[in-house]
Amino acid sequence: MNVVAHRGYSGVYPENTMLAFRKAVEAGSDGIELDVQLTKDGTVVVIHDEKVDRTTDGSGAVRDYSFAELRKLDAAKTWNGKYPKEAIPSFEEYCEWAATVNITTNIELKTGLVYYEDIEQKTIDIINKYKLEKKVLFSSFNHSSLITAKKIAPSIPAGALVEEAGLVNAGFYCKKYGFEFYHPSYKNLNDEAAAELKRHGIGINVWTVNSMAELEKMYAWDIFGVITNYPAVCRAYCNGMLKRDAEIARPV
């Protein structure tokens, strides 16, 4: 079961910052989940909310800032001085670093509320520049964005991200539209849904798993990956379970 750090190691470090991404790798994550949007001058940047208010010391919409203006904001604001100032990274800055480490990247295209013009092409151009095509996958709540990305780069996997209520017959849906993965909330994944997805050969990446009870449930279902704010805890659990399973399988 892959351990995917949600916005980096966001349970302990400022989300979607290079600090959180580096710490996710140190924690033994298999992957990093991050979010991309566009600035006023067309730069692909890594930030979750469509507005900067919650995570920085600024206010207003991401799309109303130039990249230079956005870089002046402090993305560590919510940690009340625990960490020095962290800048909002460009996606290119992230990719330049990601090309040097053993990590996969789940790129969420944030086009559900703001449909950024050509964000799919711009993002893929950067992926190609750093030769990361085999180390990334796309996800989005806006599935038309995934279809667009698939048309541009058919070999890059895509995951249908859904709200907490989930989607009935998700396996059939994903297979029909060429999505290799399904990304549900842990709250509404059940035995029936997991079995239906597996029948259609669809991988399951579940968000956001932060409790031991839910982690144990995901492991029992043998899902592809868990997206978590606490990758070190999840990594330790998975390693322990692998060791246990190996001991059980060992001949007496």
N, C-alpha and C positions, 0 to 999 in steps of 0.2 A: 504494500500500500504506500503510494507516494505521499510524502509530506510537502505541502505547498504553503509557503509563508504568505499570509494574507496581507497585502500592501507592505511586504517585508515582515520583519519581526516586530509587528505593530503593537503587540501586547506589552512590550518593554521599551521600544524606541519610537521616535516620531514616524508616523506612517508615511509610506511612499517617499522616503528620503534615501539618499545613498547610504547613510548610516544604518538604517533599518535593513537595507538590502545586503550590505556587507555582513551584518550580524546574523542574518538569516543563513548565509552560507556557512559562517562559523558554527552555527547551531546544527549543521548537518542536514539542512533542507534539500529535498530533491528539486524543488521548483520555487519560483517566486510568482505571486500574482500581483499585478499592478494595473493602473488605470491610465488611459491616455485621452487627452483633449487637445484642442488647438488654441493658440493665442491669437490676438488680433492680427499679428503679422505672420500667421501661418506656421508657427513653430509647434511641433508635437511635444507636449509636456506631460509629465507624470503627476497627476493629482486626481483625487477621487471626486470631490464635490464640484458641481458646476459653478459654485461660488467659492471664494477663498476665505470667507468669514470664519468658518469653524476651525480650520487647521492652520491659519496664519494670522499675522497681526494686521492684515489688510481687510478690505471689504469690496464687494462687487463681484461681477461675473468674470470668470477666467477669460472668456472671449473678448472682454473689453480691455484687457491688459496686453501690452507688447511683451515680448519675452524679456527684454531688458528690465522693464518695470516689474515683472513678476519675480525676477531674480532678487530684487531688493527686499522681498518679503521674507519673514521668518517662519519656516514650516515646522519649527519646534515650539511654537508659542504655547500650545496646550500643556506642555510639560513644566511650565512655571519655573523656568530657569535651571532645570535639572541638566539640560544639554545646551551646549553652545548653539548659536544660530545655524540652522540648516536651510539651504536654498532649495526651492522647488527644482528638481532635475529636468533637463530636457530628456526626451526619449533617446536621443542620440548619445548623450552622456551615459545613460544607463547601458545602452547597447555596446558602447566602446568598452565599458567595464565587463559586461556579461560575456563578451567574446574571450575574456581572459580567465574565466572561472568555469567550473563544471556545474552548471545550473541550467534548468529549463525555465522558460518564462511564459506565463499565462497572461496575455495582453487583453485586458477588457477594453473594448471600444465603447467609450462613453457617449453614445449617440441616441440615448433614449429620450432625453429632454431637449438637447440641442443637436441638430444634425449638422455636424461640421463638414463643410464641403471638402471632398477629396481626402478625408482623414485616412481612409483605408489605403489609398495609393501612397500617401506620404509616409505612413507607418511602414508599409511593405518596402518602400524604397530604402528606408534606414535599415531594416532587417537585412535586405540584400547587400547593402554596403558593408555590413559587418559579418556577412556570411553566416547568419544565425537561422537560416530557413529550417534546419532540422532540429533546432533547440527552442522553438516557440510554438504556441497555439493561440488562437483567438477565442474570445468569448464576448458575449454582449446580450443585454436584454432586448436589444433591437436586432432581431434576427435577419432583417433585410441587410444590415451592415455585414453580417457574416456571409450572406449570399454574395454580396459585392466583393468581399475579400476573397472568397472562393473563386470567383471569376478571374480575379487578378492573379492569385497565387493558389492554384488548386491543390498543391502538395502540402500546404500548411494546414494542419488540423484545426477544426472549429468546434466549439462547445456551446450548445444552446443554454444560455443562462436564463433562469426563470425565477419569478417571485416566489414567496413562501408557499403559496397555494399549490404550486407545481403544475404539472401537465399530465392529463390522462393519455395513455398510449404514446408516451414520450419516445419509446424506442422506435415505433413505426414512424413517428414524425421526424425524428433525427435522421433515420435512414432515408426517408423520402427526399429530404432536402440536402443530403450529403454531409451532415454533421457527424463527426466521429465521436463526439462526447456530449453528455448531458450534465448540466451543472445546477442541481436543485439545492434547496435549503435542507439541512438535516432534519428540520421539523416535520417535513411531510414526505420523506422517503420511507417507503414501507416494503415489506417482503414482496408483495405483488408487483409493485413498480420496479423494484430491483431485478426481479426475475424477468419481467417483460423487456427491460432494457438489455439484459444479457442475451435473451433469445434473438434479439436483432443485432447483436455484436457491438453495442454501443457502450463505450467506457463511461464511468460515472465519477465525477469530481464533485464532492459535496462541500458546501459552505454553510456557515463558518463554525467549525467543530472545536469548541473550547472546553468541553467537560469530559471527564473520564468515561462517564456512562455512555455518551454519544460516540466517543472514540471506540469503545469496546463494541458497540453496535455496528459501526462502520467496518471494523476489522472482521467481525463475524460474517458480514455480507460479502467480504472479499472485493470491496470496491476498488477502483483504480487509484483514487487519490482523495485526501482530505485537505481542505483549505482551512488554515488555522492561524490565530493570532500568536500562538505559543508553540513554534516549531520545535524547540528544544525538548519540551515535555512530550510532544507527539513522537518525536524521533526516538526518545528513550523508551517509550511504550512499545513502539513497533519493533525496535531491536530486541526488547525483552520477549515479545510474543514470538518472534522468529526463533529465538534461542529455545523457548519452551517447546515450540512445534518441532524443532529439530531433535530435541531430547525425546519427545514422545515417539517420533518416527524411528529412533535409533533401535536396532535389533537388540534384544536382551541376550 
